[in-house]
Amino acid sequence: MTNLKISNTLTRTKELFKPIDSKNITMYACGPTVYDSPHVGNARSLVIFDLLFRVLKKLYGEKNVTYVRNITDIDDKIIDIAKEKKLQIDQVTTNITKEFHLACNLLNCLKPTFEPKATEHVNEMIKMTESLIKKGFAYVNEDHVYFAISTYKNYGKLSNKKPNDLKAGKRVEISNLKKNPLDFVLWKPSEENDPGWNSPWGRGRPGWHLECSVMSEKYLGKIFDIHGGGLDLIFPHHENEIAQTCCNNSNEKMANYWVHNGFLNMGKEKMSKSLGNIISINSAIEEYNGQVVRLALLSSHYRQPLDWNKDLLEQQKKTLNKWYSLYQDQIYLEKSNDCFDYLLDDLNTPGYISKLHELYNDASKGDENKKNSFNNACRLIGIFNENEIKWNKYKKKSVKLTEKSIMVKINERLVAREKGDFELADKIRNELDQEGVLIEDKKNKTEWKYK
């Protein structure tokens, strides 16, 4: 048994992680709906569950963790955007899936064990829908199939709300075909030119919630260890997954631990496509670097909101510039490091990063063992995935000032110092520092270098 603790949304407590089978840890995280470019709000979930995957592999063994992250490639949003852009559905899904995979690579996210697509599992979804109807948990109305939430006694337990307090609206489709406004669709008819599959209820397509229930069960079993996603998925998506899965399998649980990451904010508002305040992952990485973006996403505890801004990114860039001075290509692997206990405490990344700063200071004194420990600790959270040469190329590319303009600034500072205007001299030094240029005064000259 390990001492990993995880905050469980289902129980609203931080619990000691006890796997069903220590030789096969099972985790499912909701992946993207591939209709538009993934944004940095999506990246937070990607990076957090990648980190948890890394921690579990370190604890239980490289080959003893099964991580499933799905791709939703059939959805009303995909159909709508394909019509808007006058593209075929598969053109949209293929392009956005490629963009998503590129973002994963740039963020240094490990490949999941399985990455199933919804369109590859429609037959299983039809079978589950048939089963739910047969068992009395679902009903058919005008070629639609709905799950009746009144048939599941624990509905609302995950979101900690009673059904009477929940409302249909933005995230729950309103329809007069439902017996209860909160009943959710398992199957719906497709228009002639829209994607569709033949079923006992006519040509149609599955509901969103059904997809994850089918794919998680296929690859992980009827009850598995961890189910994850963003806070916005608790209701209705995860609530509905639990209801249909538990009813179909006559189980009390679908997953033992439900883990949800907090929102990414722009100013005081959640980053979301509906609000139009998004920054795509790839554009953020183009401006900075995948490691900078990753470290920024890990800088706050995953359950807390994180405000996304330039100051945050600049600080992470400055940190990595400093840390890369101790980068090593060749390292020996350690079974543990001085920071790891922080990750065991509900993925406490702020504590881990604070300890990394301490390790850096110790390693800077020249001890090779401490340098090795520092490098191991960086790699564990998914940074130091580029060698020092590549990092320095990025660092120089990101510096806006040319060598000529740097020398102009240094000469202006020297003149200011000669005149006794030390306030102006300090201001110029700070400006250079903000641009990634470090200056050092020596006897009769000033030397500089990129940080």
ChimeraX attribute file (.defattr): number of C-alpha atoms within 10 A of each C-alpha:
attribute: neighborCount
match mode: 1-to-1
recipient: residues
	/A:1	10
	/A:2	12
	/A:3	13
	/A:4	19
	/A:5	17
	/A:6	21
	/A:7	20
	/A:8	22
	/A:9	19
	/A:10	16
	/A:11	14
	/A:12	12
	/A:13	11
	/A:14	13
	/A:15	16
	/A:16	17
	/A:17	20
	/A:18	16
	/A:19	17
	/A:20	13
	/A:21	11
	/A:22	15
	/A:23	13
	/A:24	17
	/A:25	23
	/A:26	26
	/A:27	27
	/A:28	27
	/A:29	24
	/A:30	22
	/A:31	21
	/A:32	19
	/A:33	21
	/A:34	23
	/A:35	24
	/A:36	19
	/A:37	22
	/A:38	23
	/A:39	21
	/A:40	26
	/A:41	25
	/A:42	20
	/A:43	21
	/A:44	25
	/A:45	25
	/A:46	26
	/A:47	24
	/A:48	26
	/A:49	27
	/A:50	23
	/A:51	21
	/A:52	19
	/A:53	23
	/A:54	19
	/A:55	20
	/A:56	21
	/A:57	16
	/A:58	15
	/A:59	19
	/A:60	16
	/A:61	15
	/A:62	13
	/A:63	11
	/A:64	17
	/A:65	22
	/A:66	20
	/A:67	26
	/A:68	23
	/A:69	24
	/A:70	22
	/A:71	21
	/A:72	22
	/A:73	25
	/A:74	24
	/A:75	17
	/A:76	14
	/A:77	14
	/A:78	21
	/A:79	20
	/A:80	14
	/A:81	16
	/A:82	18
	/A:83	13
	/A:84	9
	/A:85	9
	/A:86	10
	/A:87	12
	/A:88	14
	/A:89	19
	/A:90	13
	/A:91	11
	/A:92	20
	/A:93	22
	/A:94	14
	/A:95	14
	/A:96	20
	/A:97	22
	/A:98	13
	/A:99	18
	/A:100	23
	/A:101	14
	/A:102	14
	/A:103	24
	/A:104	20
	/A:105	13
	/A:106	19
	/A:107	26
	/A:108	20
	/A:109	22
	/A:110	16
	/A:111	15
	/A:112	18
	/A:113	14
	/A:114	14
	/A:115	15
	/A:116	20
	/A:117	18
	/A:118	22
	/A:119	18
	/A:120	10
	/A:121	15
	/A:122	21
	/A:123	15
	/A:124	15
	/A:125	23
	/A:126	22
	/A:127	13
	/A:128	20
	/A:129	25
	/A:130	18
	/A:131	16
	/A:132	23
	/A:133	17
	/A:134	12
	/A:135	11
	/A:136	13
	/A:137	20
	/A:138	22
	/A:139	21
	/A:140	17
	/A:141	12
	/A:142	10
	/A:143	17
	/A:144	19
	/A:145	26
	/A:146	26
	/A:147	27
	/A:148	23
	/A:149	22
	/A:150	14
	/A:151	14
	/A:152	15
	/A:153	11
	/A:154	16
	/A:155	18
	/A:156	22
	/A:157	16
	/A:158	20
	/A:159	18
	/A:160	15
	/A:161	12
	/A:162	11
	/A:163	15
	/A:164	8
	/A:165	7
	/A:166	15
	/A:167	12
	/A:168	15
	/A:169	10
	/A:170	7
	/A:171	12
	/A:172	17
	/A:173	13
	/A:174	16
	/A:175	13
	/A:176	7
	/A:177	14
	/A:178	20
	/A:179	15
	/A:180	16
	/A:181	18
	/A:182	24
	/A:183	23
	/A:184	27
	/A:185	23
	/A:186	26
	/A:187	25
	/A:188	21
	/A:189	21
	/A:190	17
	/A:191	10
	/A:192	9
	/A:193	7
	/A:194	15
	/A:195	16
	/A:196	19
	/A:197	15
	/A:198	14
	/A:199	17
	/A:200	11
	/A:201	17
	/A:202	16
	/A:203	17
	/A:204	21
	/A:205	25
	/A:206	27
	/A:207	19
	/A:208	21
	/A:209	19
	/A:210	25
	/A:211	23
	/A:212	27
	/A:213	22
	/A:214	24
	/A:215	25
	/A:216	27
	/A:217	15
	/A:218	13
	/A:219	19
	/A:220	19
	/A:221	14
	/A:222	19
	/A:223	19
	/A:224	23
	/A:225	21
	/A:226	21
	/A:227	23
	/A:228	25
	/A:229	24
	/A:230	21
	/A:231	17
	/A:232	14
	/A:233	17
	/A:234	22
	/A:235	18
	/A:236	19
	/A:237	19
	/A:238	22
	/A:239	19
	/A:240	26
	/A:241	20
	/A:242	24
	/A:243	26
	/A:244	28
	/A:245	24
	/A:246	20
	/A:247	20
	/A:248	19
	/A:249	15
	/A:250	10
	/A:251	13
	/A:252	13
	/A:253	16
	/A:254	25
	/A:255	22
	/A:256	18
	/A:257	23
	/A:258	24
	/A:259	22
	/A:260	23
	/A:261	21
	/A:262	20
	/A:263	23
	/A:264	25
	/A:265	19
	/A:266	17
	/A:267	12
	/A:268	11
	/A:269	12
	/A:270	19
	/A:271	22
	/A:272	18
	/A:273	14
	/A:274	7
	/A:275	9
	/A:276	8
	/A:277	14
	/A:278	19
	/A:279	18
	/A:280	17
	/A:281	25
	/A:282	22
	/A:283	13
	/A:284	16
	/A:285	18
	/A:286	11
	/A:287	12
	/A:288	19
	/A:289	20
	/A:290	23
	/A:291	22
	/A:292	24
	/A:293	26
	/A:294	26
	/A:295	24
	/A:296	21
	/A:297	27
	/A:298	21
	/A:299	19
	/A:300	18
	/A:301	18
	/A:302	26
	/A:303	18
	/A:304	11
	/A:305	15
	/A:306	24
	/A:307	19
	/A:308	20
	/A:309	12
	/A:310	9
	/A:311	9
	/A:312	17
	/A:313	21
	/A:314	18
	/A:315	15
	/A:316	21
	/A:317	23
	/A:318	16
	/A:319	15
	/A:320	19
	/A:321	19
	/A:322	14
	/A:323	19
	/A:324	19
	/A:325	13
	/A:326	17
	/A:327	18
	/A:328	16
	/A:329	11
	/A:330	8
	/A:331	14
	/A:332	9
	/A:333	11
	/A:334	10
	/A:335	7
	/A:336	13
	/A:337	13
	/A:338	14
	/A:339	23
	/A:340	19
	/A:341	16
	/A:342	18
	/A:343	20
	/A:344	21
	/A:345	18
	/A:346	22
	/A:347	24
	/A:348	20
	/A:349	25
	/A:350	16
	/A:351	18
	/A:352	22
	/A:353	20
	/A:354	13
	/A:355	18
	/A:356	20
	/A:357	15
	/A:358	15
	/A:359	19
	/A:360	20
	/A:361	15
	/A:362	14
	/A:363	19
	/A:364	16
	/A:365	10
	/A:366	11
	/A:367	10
	/A:368	14
	/A:369	12
	/A:370	17
	/A:371	22
	/A:372	21
	/A:373	23
	/A:374	28
	/A:375	27
	/A:376	22
	/A:377	24
	/A:378	19
	/A:379	12
	/A:380	16
	/A:381	25
	/A:382	20
	/A:383	19
	/A:384	22
	/A:385	16
	/A:386	15
	/A:387	12
	/A:388	17
	/A:389	10
	/A:390	10
	/A:391	18
	/A:392	17
	/A:393	10
	/A:394	13
	/A:395	19
	/A:396	16
	/A:397	11
	/A:398	15
	/A:399	16
	/A:400	12
	/A:401	16
	/A:402	10
	/A:403	12
	/A:404	9
	/A:405	11
	/A:406	18
	/A:407	15
	/A:408	12
	/A:409	18
	/A:410	21
	/A:411	13
	/A:412	14
	/A:413	22
	/A:414	19
	/A:415	14
	/A:416	17
	/A:417	15
	/A:418	10
	/A:419	10
	/A:420	11
	/A:421	13
	/A:422	14
	/A:423	12
	/A:424	15
	/A:425	21
	/A:426	14
	/A:427	12
	/A:428	18
	/A:429	19
	/A:430	15
	/A:431	13
	/A:432	20
	/A:433	15
	/A:434	14
	/A:435	17
	/A:436	22
	/A:437	19
	/A:438	15
	/A:439	18
	/A:440	10
	/A:441	10
	/A:442	8
	/A:443	5
	/A:444	5
	/A:445	9
	/A:446	14
	/A:447	11
	/A:448	15
	/A:449	12
	/A:450	15
	/A:451	21
